[in-house]
Amino acid sequence: MAAISEAKASGAQEDQVENRLATPQMGDAMSVKRTIIAIDQGTTSSRAILFDEDGAILAQKGAEFPQIFPQDGWVEHDPEAIWNTTLDVTRAMVAAARKQGTTPLAIGITNQRETAIIWDRATGKPIHNAIVWQDRRTADICRVLKTGGHEESVTAKTGLLLDPYFTATKLGWILDRIEGARDRAAAGELCFGTVDSFLIWRLTNGAVHATDATNASRTSLYNIHDNDWDDVLLALFDVPRNGLPEVMNCAAEFGMADEDLIGMALPIRGVAGDQQAAAIGQGCFTPGALKSTYGTGCFVIINTGDTAIASSNKLLTTIGYRLQDQTSYALEGSIFVSGAIIQWLRDGLQIIASAPETESMASGMSSNNGVYMVPALTGLGAPHWQPDARGAIYGITRDTGPADFARAALESVAYQTNDLFTAIAGDGIPVSVVRVDGGMTENNWLMQFLADIIDLPVDRPVVRETTALGAAMLALMQSDPSITLDDIASRWQRDAGFVPKMDASTRRDLVAGWNLAMQRTLTGC
């Protein structure tokens, strides 16, 4: 494959790369436990982490890649940048494993979900940039389908709403706008998929076109009850079945990563979309167990067991994981902007130099001074689902300064999370555990404010890279069938707990201010 050969020669350009290696005890290779390489391909960077079988991080490396914004509300990635950064960090972990005297059992992959890529089956070259999950260009297509009365049937089959967030309309948009793509797709010359399937294809040198049930469940093309691509949905969104990947369990044999590519031939044995992988890494295997991830966006997933619960509050019903052909379901709330609002303060407004500064800025204030920020930079997700909403800031006076903006941005993350918890409560699902992860959880002020606003204890784990950890544990279970979900859950350790301290009156007033700001934003759409 030409594209892969070029990647072998060129390598990848790194941005903000970190690399940490652990040294085996006594220098003895036998002291190193069995290891797994996890690839975590995210929205702003690609990472790879070398874990031992207990979930300890032995080495890690990350590389950022550019975000592409062709128009307002459009977000794209160069698939070759995704590939090159992934290849670079994976090679680094193979080298780290060799240095520590260990041969990894397998590779696990987790990825930004819903992002759509179409590539040439013969060469592996994409025919268009990846259309990212945040992208809103297909909002009009979704409106037409809603007006046509299709949302109810789509939701019944997929658990999803008709929204540009999901993959199906993105694939259709590419097929309709790239000259000859429809004819080539009909002839079987193109492959379609989410980022995981693109990486599996590339890593196996084009030998395997596969995805897992969690990623498939986010496309609007997959029937989560029948566990198969749905012909009615394929016809509705005009996506040919012949280009789609085979859907496998989350722990399965996804093919062999090519030795010439990464430096060692390794089986790919675990795959899950990033939010489901984080729930697995957090040990959320019982109904009521909830994890909330704070990265570019915020994603809350609560385990509902073997029952696919239909939400009456615009939450999404989704596949939590599928193991040994047994499906576990979840309800999910998706917030499009959480960490991205801090990135905007840094890169857009340039009022901070780094994200950690926001913690001291917020904690140095006795109140929010009535300033509320609704970070609808790419529309609003659950439970509002308003793609046309745009960001707004309320309560600005001449005294408003950078600290107010920083605190309002952080507070918005907690308020949006509380909106999701309110929806979960409205669906009658009791929350038994709240576990958080993602880069923003390093901010202790935010975590305490979150606990105060949702009025529930919040637990932060020792291993924060729970998304990658979940992928690693899936690969470990496939490599060693004696390892169970209970074994994985027992590995979880708490780093810190945050208990609500805010009085009810203050909480009520703060949430009322947020609700007013949200109402004004929605009415202005």
N, C-alpha and C positions, 0 to 999 in steps of 0.2 A: 504494500500500500504506500503510495507516494507520500501522502501527508505524514504518515508515521515515520518513514525514512528520513524526511526532512526534520522531524522533531528530534530524532536520535542525534542528528548532526548538530542541531542548533542549540539544544538545551533551552533554559528559560531565564528570562530576566527577573531578578528578585527585587521586591520592594518591602521594606520593613521586615526583614527576615530575622527570626530568632531561632537559635539552635542550642539545645541543652542536652548534654550527654551525661549519663550516670556511669560510674565505674563499677564493674563487677567486684564483689567482695573477694579479697585475697588474690585478685587477678586470675581466679579459677573459672574457666568457662562453665564448669559443672554447677557453679553457684548461681548461675543465671537461670531463672525459671523459664518455662515455655513462654514464647512471645508471639505477639500478633502485630501486624502493621495496619493501622486504621487510616484510611484516606477520608478527610473531611473537606469536601469541596463546597465552599460557602458562597455567599452573594458577593462578598468583597475580597475574599482571599481563598487560596487553597492551602490546606494544612495536611501534614502527615505526622502521625504519632506512633512511636514504638511503645506498646504496653507489655507488661508481663501478665501472666494469667490471673493475677489477683487484682489487676486494674491499675497498678502503679505505672506512672509515666517514666520511661527510661530515656527517651529522646524525643525531640519534636522539632519541626521546622515549618514555617509558613511563608507564603509569598502573596502579596496583594497583586491585583490586576486592575486595569482601568474600567471605569463605569462609562457607558456610552449613552448619551441623552439626545437622540436625534430631534425630538420635538417635545413640547410640553406633555407630560404624562407618559412618555415613551422611555423605556429603559432596556438597553441591550448589552450583551457581552460578546466579545470575540471568542468563539469556541476554541480557536487555536491558543488564545491566552489562557483559557481554562485548562486546556490540555497541557500546554508547556509548563505552567506552574505546578500542575498536579504531577507531571512526570518528574520535575525537578525535586519536589519535596519527597516523593516516593523513593527516588534513587538515593536521596540523602538518608532515609531511614533504613534502606537495605545496607548502605555503607555503615551506619551506626550499629546495626545488628551484627555485622561481621566484626566490627571493632570490639564488640562485647562478647564475641564467641558464641553467638546464637544464630540458628536458622529459624526464622519465623514459621509458625505453623501455616499461616494463611494471611490473606488480606481481607479486611472488611471495608466497605464503602458506604459513606453517608453523604448526602448531597442537598443542595438547595432544591426544593421541590417546585413543581409546576412549570419551571423554566423549560422552554421548548427549543429543540434543535432538530433540524433535518439535514441529513448528509448523504453523500453519494455512496451507494453500496459497494462500488468497485474501488474507489480511491480513498474513501473515508473523509473526503473534504466536505465541509458544510456548504450548503447552497445559500445561506443567509446567516447573519448574526443570530445568536441565541436571543429569543425574546424572553425577558426576565419575568419572574412571578409578579413583580411590582408594576409591570407595564399595563397601561390602561387603554391601549389603542383599539381594542375590540369591544369597548363599552357599547357602541352603537349596535354591533352585531348581537350582543346580549340583550339589548332592549327590544330588538326586533323579535328575537326568540321568545322573550317574555310576553310581548304583545300577542304573539301567536299562540299563547297558552301552553308553552312547553315546559315551563319551570317545574310544575308539580311532578311531571313524569320524570324529569331529569333528577330531581331531588329524591324521588322514591327509589330510583335505581342506584344513584351514586352517593346520596347523602349530602350533595353539594348544591349550592345555589347557582343560578345563571349569573356569572360574574367574570370579567376579563382576567381575574386572578388565575383561573385554572387553564390547563394546557390546551384543551381542544380547540378553542377559537384562535389561539396563537398558531397552532399547526395549520388550520384552515387559511389563516391570513397569509402565511408564507407560501402555501401551495397556490393560492390565488394570485399572488403578486410577483412571483418569480417566473419568468417566461419559460414555458415548457415543463414546469414542475408537475402540473396535473397529469400530463401525458407520461412523464417519466415515472411518476408514482404508480399509475395504472399498469405500467410495464414492469413494475417490481424493481426499478433501478434505484429507489430511494429508501432510506431507513428513517423512521421518526422515533423520537423518544425524549425522555427527560435526561438530565445530566448524567445520572447513574448509568443509563443504557449506552450513552455516548462514550463514557469512560470504559465501560466493560468492553465495548467494541474495539476501542483503541488499544486497551491493555492486552487483549487477546489476539491482536493483529487481525481483527475482522472475523475471527472464528465464531464468536458468540454475540447474538443480538437478544439480550434479556433484560428484564427489570424485575423488581420484587412487587409484592402485593400492596405495600404501603405507597410506593410511588405511583403505581397504576391507579390506586384509588383516588389520586388527586388530579386526574386528567379530565374528568367528566365523560370519559369513554368506557369506564370499567364498572360493571355491575358488582357492587360489593356484597350482594347477597348470593349471587350465582358464582362469584369469583371467576369472571371471564369478561373479555371484551364484549360489548353489547352491540349487536347488529343494528338495532333501532337507533342507538346513540351515534354509532358510526355514520349512519345515513343522515341523521339530523345535522351533524357537524361536518359532514362530507369529508371524512378521513378514511382512506382505504385501510382495511385490515392488514393487507400484505406488507405494509411498511412498519407495522407495530412489533414490539419485542414480545418474546415469550415471557409470561408472568410466572414467577417462581416464588417459593416460600422465602422468608427473610433469611433463614439459614439453609443454604443449599449449595450445590456445586455450580458456580457461575463461570467456570472455565479457568484456564491457566494464564496468568500474566506472563508475557514473553520475556525470557531471560535477556535477550538482546536489548530490550527496552529499559528494564529497570535494574538489570545487573544480577538477577536471580530469578529462576522460574518458581513462581508461587501461586497456589490456587486461590481464587477469589471465592470466599465461602460465607460471607455475610453482607447483606445489603438492606438498607432502610432509609427512607426519607429523613431529613435532619430532625424534625420534631418527634417523630416516632422513635428514632434512634436515641434521642435524649431521654424520652420516657423509659426506654429500656435501660439506659445507663443509670437512671435514677431509681431503678428497681420498682417501677409503678406497675406491678403485675396483679393487683387485686382491685376489684371495683371500688371506686371512691378515691383511689390514689391519684394525685394530681401533680403535674410538673408544669412550671412556667419558665420558659426560656427567654432571655433578654439578649438578643443580638441586634441585627439590623432592624428586625421587627420583634414583636413579642408574640409568643404562641403558647397557649394554655391547652393542655390535653388532660382529660380525666378518663380513666379506665372505666368502661361499662361492662366488662366481661364478655360473655358470648352473646350478649344482646345488643343489636344495633338500634339504639334509642333515637327516635325521631324528635328533634328539638322543636319546641314551639316558640323559641326565642332567637331564631336565626343563627344558632350554632351549627356546626357542621358535624354530620355523622361520618366517621371515617374508620378505616382499618388501623388498629393500633399495632398489630403484628400478626403474622401468620406463620405458625411453626407446625411442622408435620401435618400440613393440610388442615389444621385447626385454626380458625380465625378468632382473634380477640378484637373487640371493637372499642371505640372511644368517641367522646364528643370533643370537639376542638373549637376554640375561639382564636381567630387570627387578627392581630393588630399589625398594620403594615409598617408603622414607623415607631420605633422606640430608640434603640441606639443610633439610628440614622438622624434623629433630631439633635443629638450631641455632636455627631459628625458635621451637621449643618452649622451649628454654633462655631465649630472649629474652622471649617473650610469655607463656609458661605459668609457668615457674619464676621469671622475671625476675631471673636471676643474672648476665646480661650485658645491656648496653645496645645492643650492635651485634655483628654476626657477626665482624668483624675482630678483636675482642678475644680470641677463642678462640685465635688463633695465638700471641700472647704468653703466654697462660695455659698452653697446652700446652708450648710450648718452654721455659718456666721450670721444668718438672718433669724430674727425671732418670729417672722411670719412671711407669707408670700406677698404681702402688701397689696392684695387684691388682684394680682397679675395671674392670668390663666393663658396657657398656650395650648391650642388644639393642633397637633402636628399632622394635619391631613395633607402631607406633601404629595402623596400619591393616592388620594382618596381615603375613604374610611372603610375598614373591614368590619368584622363582627363587633357588636351585634347590629351595627347601623347599615352596613353594606351600601355606601353611597360613593360611587366611583367619581362623581363630579365634585365632591367636597374638596376644598383647598384649605391650606393652613391658615390659622388666624390667631392673633394675640389680643387679649382684652385686658382692660384696666390700666393701660399705660398713662402715666402722668409725667410731668417734667422731672420728677424725682426718680423715675425708673432708670435703672442702670444695668450693666452686665450681670451682676449677681441676681437680679430679679429674673432676667431671661434664663439664666442657668437653673435657678430653682424651679421656675415654671416648667421648663423642659423636663426636669427630673420628675416633678409632681405629675406631669401629664402621663407618664408611664404607669404610675400607680393608679391614677384615676381610670385610665383605659382598662387596666387589669380588673379593677373593681366592677366596671361595666360587664365584663365577662363573668365574674363571680355572681353578679346579680342575675344574669341570664341562666347560669347553671342552677342557681337556687330556684329560679322560676320553672325550670324543667324537673324539679323535685329530686335532684341528685345530691345527696349529702357528701361533703368533702371530708375525707378521713385524714389525708396527709397533703401538705403543700411543700413541694421541694422546688427550689429555684436553681437556675444555672445560666451560663452565658456571661459575656464580658461585663455587663452592667452590674452584676451581682457583687463585684468587687467593691462597689460603692456602698459602704455601711449605712450612710445617711439614707440613701434610697431604699435599702432593704428594711430599715426600721420604719420609714414612712409608709412603705408598702404594707407591712404588717399592721400598722395603725389604721390605714384606710380600709383594708379588706377585713380587719378585725379578726384575724386568725394568725396563729404562730406560723412562721416561715423558717424553713430549714435550708441551709446552704451546705453542699457536700464538700468533702476534702478535695476530691477530684472534680474540678470545675469543667473539664473537657468532656462532659457527659455525652455529647453527641457522638464524638469519636469513640468514646468508651462503649456506647451501645453497639456501634458497628463492630468493634473488636470482640465484644462478648458474643455477638451472633456468630462471628467466624470461629470463635473458640468452641461454641456449642456444636457447630457442624463438624469441627475437627475432633471433638471428644464427646460422643453422644452420652457419656455418663454424667456430664455436667447439666444440671437442671436450672430452671428459672429461680428456684429457691436458693440454689448455690450462688447465682448471680446477685440476687437480692441481698444475700448475707454479706456480700463484699462492700455494700454501701456504708459509708462513714460520714457522720455529720461534722462539719468544720465549725459552724456557728448557727445559733438559733436566735430569731428575733421575735419577741413577744409583744403584742399590742400594749401600748402605754397611753395612748391618746384618750381623753375623755370623750364620751358619746356626743356631747354638745359641739365640741370643736370639730369632730369628724363630720357631723351632720352639716355644719355650716360650710366646711370645705367642699364636701361633695355637692352641696346645693349650688355653690359658685361654679363648680365644674359643669354641672348639668345645665346651668344657664348659658355658659359659654358654648357647650355642645349644641344646645337648642338654636342659638343664634347662627352657629356655623351651618347646621343642617338646613335652616330656613333660607340661608343665603345661597344655597346650591342652585 
